[in-house]
Amino acid sequence: MGIKKLEDYFVNANEEYSKIEKDVRKNLNQSVSEEVITFVDALKDEAMNRIWVRLSTRYEDLNKLDETFPEKPKEEDRRRYLSEYFRLTNPSDVSKDFIDALNLHFMEEEYRERLKRLSDGEYGEIFNRYMYPSSFFNGLTVSILQSIKDLTNGLNSFARELVRHSERMEAIRQKGKDKAWIKGGASLLGLMIGIPFAGAGVGALMGSDEDSVNDSLNQVFNGWESYVDRFRAFFGSLEENIRLAMVTLYGGTVLRVNEQFKGLHFELEWLSFEKGLYDLTLTVKEREETSAWMKETASGIQTLLIKKNWKGAITASKELLTIISRRPVTARTILLDGRSALYAAHLSYFVSYKEALLEEYKNGHIDQFYYTTQALYKELPLLIQDADLQGSSQAELIWRYAKEAVRKGNIQDLTIILEYLTRALDRIETDGYYEGEVPESREERSRTLAPYNILDRFIKKSLGPGTSPLGRANLPLSRSALRELKKIDAEVGGKDQLSHFLTKIWFWSLISSGGTKVLKWIKPYWKKFLTTALVAGMICSGMVFHDDLYQSGKDFLARISSTQDQQQTVTESPIKLKITTEYANVRSKPSLEGSIIASVNGDDRLTLLDGREKDDEGREWLKVKLPNGNSGWISNRIVIEVLR
C-alpha cells in the first residue's frame, strides 16, 4: 500500500474504522474481537491524554506568566513577558509537542515487540509472517499527522496578527505614556484547550485611543476564532486518525493471522496483547467433523471390547491416541460430552488395556498381567476419572497389581503406579489439565485417588520415609472409597501385608470419622468414659496386668485424639484452586461481560465456593474467594485444584 493511497484511506477515518470494526466482530470470536477493540481504544486514549498533558502544562506556564506580571510594568517586564509568551505559543514548538506526545517514532517498535511476544506461542511464526513492514509505518505516520501542517499554519497566522497587535499597542503606549499593554497569554491557550478565560484578557487597555485598540483587537479575535476552529477540527481528526491507525495495525494483523489459522483448521479462541498470549481452538466445521470421527472411532473400539477382541481394541485406541497427541490444538479442544479430545482418546486407550489385563489376570496369566500393567503405567500421560469408566474401576487393576507385587516381595514396584500420578500432577501444575481428567466433586476425587493414597501410605510404612514418589502429597480419602477397596481386596483374596494395612486404615476411619457422632455425645466425659471401660477391662483380665493395660489405654486415647484431629483437618479443608495461565481475570458475574474485579497470577490460591454457572457460549464459571476475602467468578477452563 503506497503512501498516497494510505493518506486517502484517512480522509474519512470514521467510515474506514467502522468497516474494520465490523470485520473484526464478524470474523473473530467475541472474546478476541473485544480484546482488539478495547486495546485499540486504550492506545488511542493514552495518546490523546499525553497531548492534553502537554497542552495543560503550557497553559499552566502561561497562567503563571499572567499572574506574575506587575500592575505597573517596567520596560524590562514587558520585554520578558513578550519573549516568554511567544516562546510558549510558538507554533513549531506546539506542533512538536503534539508529535512528541503521540510517540509515533515508538509506534513501530511497540507493535513489533508485542507481535514478537505473540510469535513465541503455538504456530506463532504466522504472526511474524504477517507483521507490517517499516514502509507501512512511514506512510501511517504521515497520514496521522497530515492535518498538523494546516494547524501550524493557522497558529502562525494568528501569531503574526498578535505581533501586529502588540506593535499597535506599543505605539499607543508610547503615545499614551505607558497606559496600554497586551496581556493574556493564558487566556488564549485556555480557549485552545477548553479552559475558561484567565488573566486580564487580550489587549487590556488603560487609556485612550479606544477605536484603534478595538479595531486591532477585532483583527486578533478574528484570527483567533479561525485558529480555534482549525484546532478543534484538528483534534477531532487526530483522535479519529489515531484510532484508525491502531485498529489497522492490530485489528488488521489479527484478522490476517486468524485467516491463516483457519487454513490449518484452527482459530483464535483467546488473546491478550499486553501479556503476549493466546489460545487456539478448532474451527466450528473442523470441530464438528472431528467430533463425528471420534464418536465413530470410539464406538468401533467399544464394539471390539464387547467382542473381547482385546488386541484389535488396543491397536485402534493406540492409533487414535497417537493421532490426537500429534495435534495439540485438537488435543485440548472439547469434543465429546464435555471432554477434551486427548482425554477421550486416552480414556479409550486405558479402558482397552484395563479390560484386556483383567481378563489376563482372570485366566491366570499373572506374569503377563503384572509386567504389562507396569509398562502401561510407565507411559500413561493423563489422569483417568473413575466416573468415566464403564464396568470395573481402575482400582481393580491397581489393587491386583499391588497385591501381586507384595506376593512377589517387590513392594518397590508399587512406586511405578505413584510415579505415574506424580508425573500427571506435575504436568497439570506446570501446563494445566485437559478437560475431563480432573474430577469435579470431592467424592469423585476421593474415589479416583483412593488406591494411590493407600499405596503411598503403604510404601512409606514398608520402606520408610522418603520412599514414595508422591512426597508430601495430601490426597483425599473417603470412607466410601475405602469401602470399595475393602470389597476389591476381598474379591481378589489372599490376606497379606496390604490387606492388613487396609483393614487398619479402615478401622481407624471408623473410630475417627464414623464414630464422630458417638464421640460428640460423650465428648464432655470421654476420658472418664474410656477410663471406666479400661478399668472394667482390667478387672476382667486380672489385676496382674493392670499396669500394662492402663498404659495401653493412655496410648490408645492419644492415638484417637491425633487421628481425629487429622481426619477433621482433611474433611473440613476447603478446595483450593490455582490458575493454569500466567495471569487470569476474576469477574463480577459468570460471563465475559462481567466487569473485572481482580487479576490473579499463578502464585495466588483461590478458594472454591458453592457456585457453578454456564454462560451463553457453554463456558463454565466457578465462584471463588480471593486471597483478600472478596468473591467473584473465574472460567473453569483455566483453573485446577491444588492437590498437594
N, C-alpha and C positions, 0 to 999 in steps of 0.2 A: 504494500500500500504506500503510494508516494505521498510527499508532504502536502502537495496541493489537494489531493483527494482527502487526506486526513483533515486539513483545515476546513474543507467543505462539510465534512462529517460533523463538525462542531457548530455549524451555522444554526441548526435547530437542535440544541443539546437535549432539551426535554423530550422531544419526539424520539430521538435516537436512543435515549436512556430507556424510555418506555418499551421500545422494541426488544432491547437486550433483556430487560427485566422479565418481559413476557416469555422470552425463550428460556431464561433461567428457570422460571417457575414451571414451565411446561416440560422441560427435558431433564430436570433434576428432581430427586425426591424432596419432600417438604423439609426435612432436616438440613440437607445440603444447600438447597436454594435459600433458606432462611439464613444460613451461615454466610453465604455470599452477599446477600443484600444487606444484612446487618453489618458485616465487616466493611463493605463499601461506604455505608453511611458513617461509620465510625471514623474512617480515614478522611472523609470529606469534612466532618465536624472538627477533627483535630487540626486540619489545615486552616479552616476559617477561624478557629479560635486563636491560632497563632497570629493571624493577621490582626484580629481585634486587639490582642495584647500589645502588638507593636504600635498600633494607632492610639490606643489608650495611653501608652507611655508618652507619645509625642504630645497628646492633649494635656497630660499632667505637667509636662515640662513647660508648655505654653501658658498654662494656667498660673504656674509659679512665676513665670516671667511677668504676667499681668499684675499679679499680687505684689510683686516686689518693686514695681515701677513707682517712683516717688510722685507725690502730688505736685511738687514744683521741681520738675526735672532740669538738670543741667545739660549742657551740650553733650558731655560725655555719656550721660544716662541715655540720651536719645540715640546716640551712635551705637551704644551697646545693645539697646533694645532692638533697633532695626537689624543689626547684624545677627543677633541671636534668633530673632523672629524669622528672618529669611533663611537662616540655616535650618531651622526646624520645619519650615514649609517648603524647602527646596524640592521641586518636582522629581528630580532624578533620585534624591535620597528617599523620598516617599515610595517611588517605584521600586527602588532597591529593597526597601523594607518588605514590600509585597512579595518580591521574588525570593528573598531570604526566608521569609516566614513560610512560604509554600514548600521549601526544601525539595524543589524539583530535581536538584542535582543528586539527591539521595533516593529519588523515586525508583530508578532502575536498580540501584544497589539493594534496596529493601525488598523489591519484587524478586530479584534473583536469589536473595538469601532465603526468603520464605519458600520459594519453589525448590530450592536445593534441599531444604529440610524435608519437604514432601517427597522428594525423589529418593529418599532413603527407605521409603516404605515399599510395600508389596507392589511389584510391577512399576516401581517408581520411575524407571528410566523414561516412561512415557511423559512425565512432567518435564523432564529435560528436553525431550524432543519437541515439545510444543511451547517452549519458552520464547517470548517475543525477542527479536534482535535489537541491537542498540540503535539502528537507524529508525526503528519504530518510535523509540523514546525521544529521539531528537525532534521528530515531527509532532509527537504528542506534547512536548514542552512548548513548542511554537504555537500550537493550537490552543493550549490552555491560556497562554499569555497574549493571544492575538489582540485583545482589547486594551491591554495596558498602555500600548503606544498612544492610542486615542485618548486615554485618560491622562497621560502625561502631557500631551499637547494641550488639553483643556486646562490643566493646572498651570502650565507655562503661560497661557494666555491670561489667566486670572492673575498670576503673579506679576506680569508686566503691567496690567491695569492697576494693580495695587501699588506698584512702584510709581506710576504716573500720578496716582492719587497722593502718594507720600510727597512727591515733588510739589504738587499744588499746595498741599498743606504747609510745606516748608516755606513756600513763597508767601502764603498768608501769615505764617508765623513771623517771618521777617517784617512783614508789613505791620502786623498787629503786636509786635514785640512779645513773642512767646505766649500768645493767647490761644493757639490752636495746636493740636497734636493728634497723631493717629495712634490708637492703642486698642488692641482687641484680637491678638493672635489666637488665644484660646477660644474666643467666640467663634472664629472662622472654622477652626478644626473641630470645635464642638458641634457645629452644624454638620460637618462632614461625616462624623461618626454617630450622629443622632443624639448628642448631649446638649441640653439646653444652653442658652446664652450664658456666658460668664464674662466678668470683667467690665470695662467701661463701654464696650461696643466699638464698631469701626468708626474712625474719624470723630472721636469725641471732640466737641467744639467748645471753645471758650473764647468768645469774642464776636467779631462782626463778620462780614463777607459771607453771609448765610447762603445766598443764592449760588455763589461759586462752589461753596462746600457741598451744597445739595446736589448740584449738577455732577460734581466729581463722585459723590457717594452713589448716585444713581448708576453711573457707569461701573463702579465697583460691584454693586449688588447685582447688576445685570450679568456681569462676568461671573459672579459667584453662583447665581442661580443656574447659569449654563453649566458650570462645573459640577454643581451638586447633582444635576440631572444626569450628567455623564457618570458621576461617581456611583450613583445608585444603580444605574444600568450596568455599570462595570461589575459591581459587587454581585448583583443577581446573576449576571452572565458567568462570573468567575466561579461561583458556587455550583452552577449547573455544569460548567466545563470540568471542574474537578470531579464531580460525581460521575460524569460520563467517562472520564479518563480511567477512574478506578474500576468501574464496572466493566469497561472494555478490557482492562488488564486482567483482573481476577476472574470476573464472570466469563469473559471470552476464553481464557485459558482453561478453566474448569469445564466449560462446555465442550471444548475440543478434546480434552483429555478423556472426558466421560464417553464421548463418541468412540474413541479408540478402545476403551474398556469394553464397550458394548460389542465391538468386533470380536472380542475374546469371550463374549457371553457374560461379562460382568457389568456392574455399575457401582458408582459411589453410594454407599449407604450412610456414611457419616464423615464429616470433615471439620477440621479446625486449623485455620491459617496460623493463629498465634502459637499453637502447640506443634504445628508441623506434622499432624497425624491425620489418618483417615482409615476407614474400613471399607472393604469391598463386599458385595454380595452378588448372587446370580441375578440376571435379568428375569423379569416375570416369565417370559416364554421359556427360557432355559430352566428355570425353577420347576415349571410345570412338566416339562419333558423329562428332566432328571428324576423328579419325584415319581412319575409314572414308571420309568425304567427301574427305579429302585424297588418300588412296590412289586413289580412283576418278578424281579430277581429274588426278593425276599420270599415271595410266595412259592417260587420254584424250589428254594432251599428248604422251606418248610415241608413241601411235598416229599423231598428226598429224605428228610428226617422221619416223617411218618412211615415211609417205606423201609426205614433203617438202613438206608444207603449212606452210611457214615462217610465213606471215602468221597462220594460224589458231593455231599453237603459241605464237607471241609474244603474240597477243591473249589467249589463255586463261591463259598463265602470268603475264602482267602483271595480269590481273584477280585471279588467285589471290594474287599478292604484295600487291596493294592491299588486299584484304580482310583478310589476316593482319596487315599492317602497322598497320591501324586498331584491332587488338585486342591490346594489349600483353601481356596475360596469356596469351592463346592463342599469341602470337608466340614466347614463351620456353618454352612447355610442350613437353616431349619427346613427339613423336607418331609419328615414322616412323623405325624402325631406329636408335634412339638419337640421332636428330637433332631439334632444335627445329623447331617449325612454320615459323618465319620462315626458318631456314636451308634447309629443304626447299623452300619456295616460291621462295626466292632462287636455289636450285640449278636448279630447273626454268626459271626466267626466263633465267638465264645460259646454260644449255645450248641453249635455243631460239634465242637470239641468236647464240651461237657457231657452231652448225651452219649457220644462215642466212648468217652473214657469211663463213664459209669457203667456202660454195657460191658466194657473190657473187665472192669472190676467184678461185675456180677458173674461173668463167665470164668472167673478165676485166673485171668491173665494179669496177675498182680504186678509183676515187674514191669510189664509193658505199660500198665496203668501208671505206675509210680514215676518212671523216667519220662514218659510223655507229658505228664502233669507238670513235672519240673520244667521241661522245655517250653510248655505253654506259658507258664507264669514268668519265665525269663523274657518273653517277647511281648506280652500284653501291654498295650500303650495306655488304655483308658480304664477308668473305674467302671464297674457294672452295678446297676441298681437291681436288687433282688425283686423289686416290684415289676420289673420288665421281663423277668424270666418266667416262661411257661413251664409248668411242671416242677421239677426239682430246683432247689435253690443252689447258689454257689457254695453255701456252707456244706452241702452234702458232698461236693467234690473236695473241698479243702479239708474237711474233717476226716474223710477216708485216707487222704494223702498223709495227714498229720499222724493218724494212728499207725499207719504203715511205717512212717519214719521212726516213731517210738519203738515199734516192734523190731525194726532193724537196728536200733540203737544209734540212729543218725539224727538226733534232735537238731543238730546244726543245720540239717537240710531244710528245716522249717523257716530258716531266715530267707529262703528263696521267695516264699509267699509274702513275707513282710517287706522284702526289697522291692517287690512289685508295687505294693501300696505306697512305700516311701517315694519311689520313682514317680508315681502318678501324682502324689500330693505336692512334690517339688515342682512338677510341671505346671500344675494348677496355680501354685503360688507365684510362679515366675511369669507364665504366659497366659494364664486364665484357663477356663474349662470349656469343654464342648457341651452345648445344650443337651441335657439328658443324663450326663454322667454323675452329677451331684444330687443326691437325694434331697427332696424339698422339705419333708417333715422330720421331726426328731425321731419318731418311731421308725421311719424308713431308714434313717441314718444308722440307728442302733441295730436294726436287723441286718443291714448290709455289712456293717463293720464289726459285728459281734465276733465272728471267728478270728478276725485279725486281733481284736482286743485280747481274747483268751490266749492266743498263741504268743502274743507279745509278753503277757504276764508269765506264761509257762516257760518261755525261753529264759527270761530274767531269773525265774526261780530255779531252773535246772542248771543253767550255765553261768549264772552270776550277772551282776550289774554291768551295763555297757555292752552286752552281747546282742541285744535286739537292735535291728536297723532303725526301728521307729524312735529310738531315743526317748525323749520326754513327751511323746505324743499323748494327748488326752482324748481317747476315743470314747464315744457314748456307748452305754451298755444298759439295756432294759431287762426286766425280769422275763418279759415275753420272748425276747431274743435268746436269753439263757435257757428258757423252757424248750425252745425249738432245738437248740444244740443238745440238750439232755436227751431229747427224743431221737435225734440222729445218732447220738452216741450209743443209745440202747439198741437201735436198729442194726448198727454195724456190729455191735457185740464185742466181747473181749475186753474185760476190765484191765486197765493199765494205768500208768502214771498220769496220763492225760485225763482219763476218766475220773480218777480220784481228785485231781486238781479241779476239774469242772464241778464235781459234786461239792467240793469245799467252797468254791465261789458261790454256788447256788445256795448252800446253807447260810452263808454269811449275808447273802442278799435277802433271804427270808428274815433273818434276825434284824438287819439294819434297815431294810426297806419294807418288807412285807409285814414285819412286826411293829411298824411305826404306830399304828392305832393303839395297840396294847401298851406300848411304851409311853405314849402320850397319857393314857389312862392312869398308869402307875408312876408317871414322871415325878410327882412330888415325893413319892415314897419308894422309888425304885431300888435305891441301895439297901434300904431296910427290908424290902420285899425279897430281893435276891439273897440277902444275907440270911434271912429266915429260911429260905429254901435251901441254902447251903448247909445251914445248921441241921435242918431236918435230914439232909443227905448224909451228914457226918454221923448223926445218930444211927441211921440205918446201916451205914457202912462200918460202924465201930469206932469207938473213941480213940483207938490206937492210931488211926490215920488222920486225926482231926487237924494237925498242924499242916500237913501236905494239902488237905482239902481246902483249908482256909486260904492258903497262899494261892492255890489254883483258882479259887473264887475271885480273889483280888485281880489276878491276871486276866480272868475272863471278863470282869467288869471293865477293865481298862481297854481290852480289845473291842468290846461292844461300843464303848464311847468313841474310840478312834474311828472305827468303821462307820458308825452312824454319822459322824461329822463329815467324813469323806463322801458318803453316799449323798448326804444333803447338799454338799457343795456341787457335786456333779449334776444332781437333779435340778437344783434351783438356778444354776448358772445360765444367764441369758445367751442367746445365739449371737455371736459376733461375726460381722462381715467385713470384708476389705474389697477395694476395687481392683479390677484386673488391668486398668489402664493407668497412665501416668497421673492424669487428673480426671475428675468427673464432677458433674453438677448435681446438686440436690435441689429439687424443685418444690414449689408450694402445693402443687397438685399432680396427680398421676398422668401427666401428659407433657409433651414438648412445649405446649403452650403455657405451662405453668412457669411463673417467674422463678428465677434462680435465687435461692435464699442462702446458699453456701456452695463453695467449691472444696473438694477434699482431694487428698493425694493418697498414694499407696501406703503411707505410714499410718494414716488415720484408721481407727476402728469404729464401725457403726454397729449399733445395737438393733436387731430386728424386732419390730413392733408387730402388733396384731393388725395387719393391713396389707391387702394384696389386691390390686386392681389391674384391668386391661384397658388400654386406650383404643381409639377407633381403628388404629393400624394393627391391632393384635399384640402390641408391645406390652409386656407385663411389668408392673411397677410395684416396688416394695416400700412399705412405710418404715422408716428408720429413725433412730435417735442419734443425733450428732454428739461428738465429744463435749460440746458446750451445753448440752441438755435440750437444745431445740430439736424439733422433729420435722421431717419432710419426706419426699418421695424420690426414689432412685430406680433406674432401669435394672431389671433382673438380669439383663444380658451382660452387665459389666461388674457384677459383684460375685464373690464366692464366700462360703463360710470359712472362718478361720478354724480349722480342725485341730490345730496344735499351736 
